[in-house]
Amino acid sequence: RSGRSVRRARKAMQSHGRGVLRNMTSIRNRPAIVSERVDVGHWEGDLVMGKRPSAVATLVERSTRYVRVVQLPDGYRADAVRSAISKDLQQLPAALRKSLTWDRGREMAEHQELAAHLGMDVYFCDPRSPWQRGSNENTNRLLRQYLAKGADLRQFSVRNLDDIAERINTRPRRVLDWNNSHELFWSHVRAQYVP
């Protein structure tokens, strides 16, 4: 359904020290409660690339699998990604911004500024271990039905991206006992924040 070719293992490339993120906190230091998926507010993130230089950021809440698709109108350099993710996640209550787990992409070079601005911890996967952000990887595969690899993702407005996210969020999921992410996420928000 994703139209993606089968992945093949590649030989590990030798690093020359360029583009290495500084002061990363390893996923191995992430609290166990995040892995248990019972606490709402822990997110996984990544970029979905289109025709260069277009991309969008995707954020998936680990417990409910609720997805947010973030427009990157200024490209995917570190400052643009930090700014867009900060702006998007600030729309949520602080209690729903507990942690973010990302891969080791250079777009997260400003992770310390992001963490300080949002008041949330940022963790990084081990090298070549995308499966450590499995919810995000699976959701990105679903999103590829709407965001093709060769497409210029700059053509999608915020409204378009919200509509795509809503399609994924309102889809019954077996992993959620055939509930949908939208209901689970917002019922939690209402239970926590409505008197």
Secondary structure as UniProt FT lines:
FT   TURN            18..19
FT   HELIX           27..29
FT   HELIX           32..36
FT   TURN            40..41
FT   STRAND          42..49
FT   TURN            52..53
FT   STRAND          55..61
FT   TURN            62..64
FT   STRAND          67..71
FT   TURN            73..74
FT   HELIX           78..89
FT   TURN            90..91
FT   HELIX           94..96
FT   STRAND          99..102
FT   HELIX           106..108
FT   TURN            109..110
FT   HELIX           111..118
FT   STRAND          121..124
FT   TURN            127..128
FT   HELIX           130..133
FT   HELIX           134..143
FT   TURN            144..146
FT   TURN            149..150
FT   HELIX           153..155
FT   HELIX           158..169
FT   HELIX           174..176
FT   TURN            177..178
FT   HELIX           181..193
//
